[in-house]
């Protein structure tokens, strides 16, 4: 392990995350300021210094703190090894956004010739879950941004795949957000568009208390994400699985027994 100058370390070009939670980074920075970097980042040599492979959150937090150096392990990875490790390490975390995860899958398949079965085995997922995520990339970019911003579910997104025209997708999405529609209502709205029925004509099958429940559900999901982020920063390995049906939202949180102190990032 060495202490490398931070200004010589470039971020990985294979980082699947397009955004980072600023509050979570602030908390990580506070932890590092108090306890130091508990686990070194992983880098490889580049023509102008070093390229980050694993540990972008730790690197960003140290930059926020104004650190000049950071503990690092230097490894001789080939391009494919470095890219696979950077992508898979991030994809195995549960706080990736829906489309960031899908884009990470696509890059591994397209750039490194992996099959969906191989990728599923590497990530411990089913081939069908990989395929379903990849299909979401067919949605227009504007629709993806709305879905991410409003924290709509994967099933909401999949319902929109039946629509061929971008303006239809965006029109339905506008109604989903404005009326806080659940998955079944979204599917009904999509069917209306396919049948060329006015999306605002007639009431949807909407229980009177559904809006309140969905608002509470989004708050609940945010609270669980905040809790799991805190557990991960404390050194615990946390896995979260979400399942949603028309009338229920299931959340499974698995916390592995720690062997020692561990810091993610």
C-alpha positions in Angstrom: 0.0 0.0 0.0 1.2 3.5 -0.8 0.0 7.1 -0.1 -0.5 8.6 -3.6 -1.0 12.3 -4.5 -4.7 12.8 -5.1 -4.1 15.2 -8.0 -2.4 12.4 -9.9 -5.4 10.1 -9.8 -8.0 10.2 -12.6 -11.5 8.8 -12.1 -12.4 5.7 -14.0 -14.0 6.1 -17.4 -16.1 3.0 -16.6 -17.8 4.5 -13.6 -21.5 3.7 -14.1 -22.7 6.4 -11.7 -23.7 9.8 -13.2 -24.6 11.3 -9.9 -23.5 11.0 -6.3 -25.5 11.6 -3.2 -24.0 14.8 -1.8 -25.4 14.2 1.7 -23.9 10.7 1.8 -20.6 12.1 0.6 -20.7 14.7 3.3 -21.2 12.0 5.9 -18.5 9.9 4.5 -16.1 12.9 4.6 -16.9 13.5 8.2 -16.2 9.8 9.0 -12.9 9.9 7.1 -12.0 13.2 8.9 -12.5 11.4 12.2 -11.2 7.9 11.5 -9.2 8.2 8.4 -9.5 6.1 5.2 -10.0 2.6 6.7 -9.6 0.7 3.4 -7.3 1.9 0.5 -8.6 2.6 -2.9 -7.5 0.5 -5.9 -5.7 2.1 -8.9 -3.6 1.2 -11.9 -0.8 3.2 -13.5 -1.7 5.4 -16.5 0.4 7.6 -18.8 -0.3 10.7 -16.7 -0.3 9.1 -13.2 -2.9 6.7 -12.0 -6.4 5.6 -13.0 -9.0 4.8 -10.3 -10.4 1.3 -10.4 -12.3 1.0 -7.1 -13.2 3.6 -4.4 -14.6 6.8 -6.1 -16.6 7.8 -3.1 -13.6 7.7 -0.8 -11.5 9.6 -3.4 -14.2 12.3 -3.7 -14.6 12.6 0.1 -10.8 13.0 0.5 -10.9 15.8 -2.2 -13.7 17.5 -0.3 -11.5 17.4 2.8 -8.6 18.9 1.0 -6.3 15.9 1.5 -3.2 15.8 -0.6 -2.7 12.0 -0.5 -4.8 8.9 -0.1 -3.9 5.3 0.7 -4.0 3.2 -2.4 -3.2 -0.3 -3.7 -1.5 -0.2 -7.2 -2.5 -3.1 -9.4 -1.4 -4.1 -12.9 -4.8 -4.5 -14.5 -5.3 -4.7 -18.3 -8.0 -2.5 -19.7 -10.7 -5.3 -19.7 -9.8 -6.3 -16.1 -10.0 -2.7 -14.8 -13.2 -2.0 -16.6 -14.9 -5.2 -15.4 -13.8 -4.6 -11.9 -14.9 -1.0 -11.8 -18.3 -1.8 -13.3 -19.1 -4.9 -11.4 -18.0 -3.4 -8.0 -20.5 -0.6 -8.5 -23.2 -2.8 -9.9 -23.1 -5.0 -6.9 -24.0 -2.1 -4.7 -27.8 -1.6 -4.2 -28.0 2.2 -4.4 -27.4 2.6 -8.2 -30.2 4.3 -10.0 -32.3 2.2 -12.3 -30.9 3.4 -15.6 -27.3 3.6 -14.3 -27.6 -0.1 -13.6 -29.0 -0.8 -17.0 -26.3 1.2 -18.7 -23.6 -0.6 -16.7 -25.0 -3.9 -18.0 -25.0 -2.7 -21.5 -21.4 -1.6 -21.4 -20.2 -5.0 -20.1 -22.1 -6.8 -22.8 -21.2 -4.5 -25.7 -17.6 -3.6 -24.9 -16.3 -6.8 -23.4 -18.4 -9.5 -25.2 -20.0 -10.9 -22.1 -23.3 -12.8 -22.6 -26.3 -12.1 -20.4 -25.9 -15.5 -18.8 -22.2 -14.7 -17.9 -23.1 -11.3 -16.5 -25.9 -12.8 -14.5 -23.6 -15.4 -13.0 -20.9 -12.7 -12.1 -23.5 -10.5 -10.4 -25.5 -13.3 -8.7 -28.7 -12.3 -10.6 -31.0 -14.1 -13.0 -30.7 -13.7 -16.7 -34.3 -12.4 -17.0 -33.5 -9.6 -14.5 -30.6 -8.5 -16.7 -32.7 -8.7 -19.8 -35.5 -6.6 -18.2 -33.1 -3.9 -17.1 -31.6 -3.7 -20.6 -35.0 -3.2 -22.2 -35.5 -0.1 -20.2 -32.7 1.6 -22.3 -35.2 1.7 -25.2 -37.1 4.5 -23.4 -36.3 8.1 -24.5 -33.7 9.9 -22.5 -36.2 12.6 -21.4 -38.5 9.8 -20.0 -35.5 8.2 -18.2 -34.7 11.6 -16.5 -38.3 11.9 -15.3 -38.5 8.4 -14.0 -35.2 8.8 -12.1 -36.2 12.2 -10.7 -39.6 11.1 -9.5 -38.2 7.8 -8.2 -40.8 5.7 -10.2 -40.5 2.0 -10.0 -39.1 -0.4 -12.6 -42.6 -1.7 -13.3 -43.7 1.8 -14.0 -40.9 2.1 -16.5 -41.6 -1.3 -18.1 -45.3 -0.4 -18.6 -44.1 2.5 -20.8 -42.2 0.2 -23.2 -45.4 -0.7 -24.9 -45.6 2.8 -26.4 -43.7 3.5 -29.6 -43.9 7.3 -29.8 -41.9 9.5 -27.5 -44.6 12.1 -27.2 -47.0 9.4 -26.0 -44.5 8.2 -23.4 -44.0 11.7 -22.1 -47.7 12.4 -22.0 -48.4 9.3 -20.0 -45.5 10.1 -17.7 -46.9 13.5 -17.1 -50.2 12.0 -15.9 -48.4 9.4 -13.8 -46.5 12.1 -11.9 -49.4 14.6 -11.7 -51.9 12.0 -10.5 -49.4 9.8 -8.5 -50.6 6.7 -10.3 -49.7 3.2 -9.3 -48.4 0.5 -11.7 -51.9 -0.9 -12.5 -53.2 2.6 -13.3 -50.2 3.3 -15.4 -50.8 0.1 -17.4 -54.4 1.1 -17.9 -53.3 4.6 -19.1 -50.9 3.0 -21.5 -53.6 0.8 -22.9 -55.8 3.9 -23.4 -53.1 5.5 -25.4 -52.6 2.4 -27.5 -56.3 2.3 -28.2 -56.1 6.1 -29.0 -58.4 7.0 -26.1 -57.9 10.4 -24.5 -55.7 9.8 -21.5 -57.7 12.4 -19.5 -61.1 11.0 -20.4 -62.9 9.2 -17.5 -61.6 8.2 -14.1 -59.0 5.5 -13.6 -59.5 2.7 -11.1 -58.1 4.7 -8.3 -58.8 3.9 -4.6 -59.5 7.1 -2.7 -56.6 6.7 -0.3 -54.1 5.5 -2.9 -52.4 8.9 -3.3 -51.6 9.2 0.4 -50.2 5.6 0.4 -48.0 6.2 -2.5 -46.6 9.5 -1.0 -45.9 7.6 2.2 -44.3 4.8 0.2 -41.8 7.1 -1.5 -40.9 8.6 1.8 -40.5 5.1 3.2 -38.2 4.1 0.3 -36.0 7.2 0.8 -35.8 6.4 4.6 -34.7 2.8 3.9 -32.1 4.0 1.4 -30.7 6.5 4.0 -30.6 3.8 6.6 -28.7 1.3 4.3 -26.3 4.0 3.3 -25.5 4.7 7.0 -25.0 1.0 7.7 -22.7 0.6 4.7 -20.6 3.6 5.8 -20.3 2.0 9.2 -18.6 -1.0 7.7 -21.5 -3.4 7.3 -22.3 -5.3 4.1 -25.9 -4.6 3.3 -28.0 -6.0 0.4 -31.4 -4.7 -0.4 -34.0 -6.3 -2.7 -37.2 -4.7 -3.8 -40.3 -6.3 -5.2 -43.5 -4.5 -6.1 -46.9 -5.9 -7.0 -50.1 -4.0 -7.6 -51.1 -3.9 -3.9 -47.8 -4.4 -2.0 -44.2 -3.3 -1.9 -41.8 -5.9 -0.4 -38.4 -4.9 0.9 -35.8 -7.4 2.0 -32.7 -6.0 3.8 -29.9 -8.5 4.5 -27.0 -7.4 6.7 -24.1 -9.8 6.7 -22.3 -10.5 9.9 -19.1 -8.4 9.9 -15.7 -10.1 10.0 -14.0 -6.8 10.7 -14.5 -3.1 10.1 -15.3 -2.3 6.5 -15.9 0.9 4.7 -17.6 1.0 1.4 -17.1 3.7 -1.3 
